[in-house]
């Protein structure tokens, strides 16, 4: 069965728009669990634009499924992760000007800094994953650093039109095969929604998908528990 990680960042984005206490991403996480989420994903950014330190602390005390903490190779955020010990530490690139994560880590060019972050997480007993573009060379570089998984960036696939969809899907399939052949877990995420998720869920050896914006958008209309349950049903049929 493909595991569904629900990203609750956008619930916090709505809250931070008014700098108030609602909607609470911690409550959203609990409802996501009730809807069938296998994990809760959250990104503690350096600029704290959505998820706050308090959120991470309470989530780690209340979430009963696995936790997946996204972070840059930032010493302050890494220290928080190592203290609170989420199940997974997902290293991602950050750009202060971006609306959301725009691409994968360049593991080849930045291996030293990433290696150091991986070591800190592993020393704390945290499983490690890298968010990378679907490039076999980046997969190989990730494997050499000893990660437990790679999460393939599905953004270009999600934005593709017409013939480009098949090309982007082929890129993901090739990178996924490289990861599986190396014996690490294959995850995917970014831009996935109820209409485009099935082909990604159908990739060989796909084990986990992290989905946020589309589920939170759907939840605005039908509620978090039902929105997660709908995605859970799609993945169950695909897997």
Secondary structure as UniProt FT lines:
FT   STRAND          3..7
FT   HELIX           9..18
FT   HELIX           25..35
FT   STRAND          39..43
FT   TURN            46..47
FT   HELIX           53..62
FT   STRAND          66..71
FT   HELIX           75..84
FT   STRAND          88..91
FT   TURN            96..97
FT   TURN            107..110
FT   HELIX           111..123
FT   TURN            124..125
FT   STRAND          127..132
FT   HELIX           136..144
FT   TURN            145..146
FT   STRAND          149..153
FT   HELIX           155..159
FT   HELIX           163..181
FT   TURN            182..183
FT   STRAND          185..189
FT   TURN            194..196
FT   HELIX           197..201
FT   TURN            204..205
FT   STRAND          206..211
FT   HELIX           213..222
FT   HELIX           224..238
//
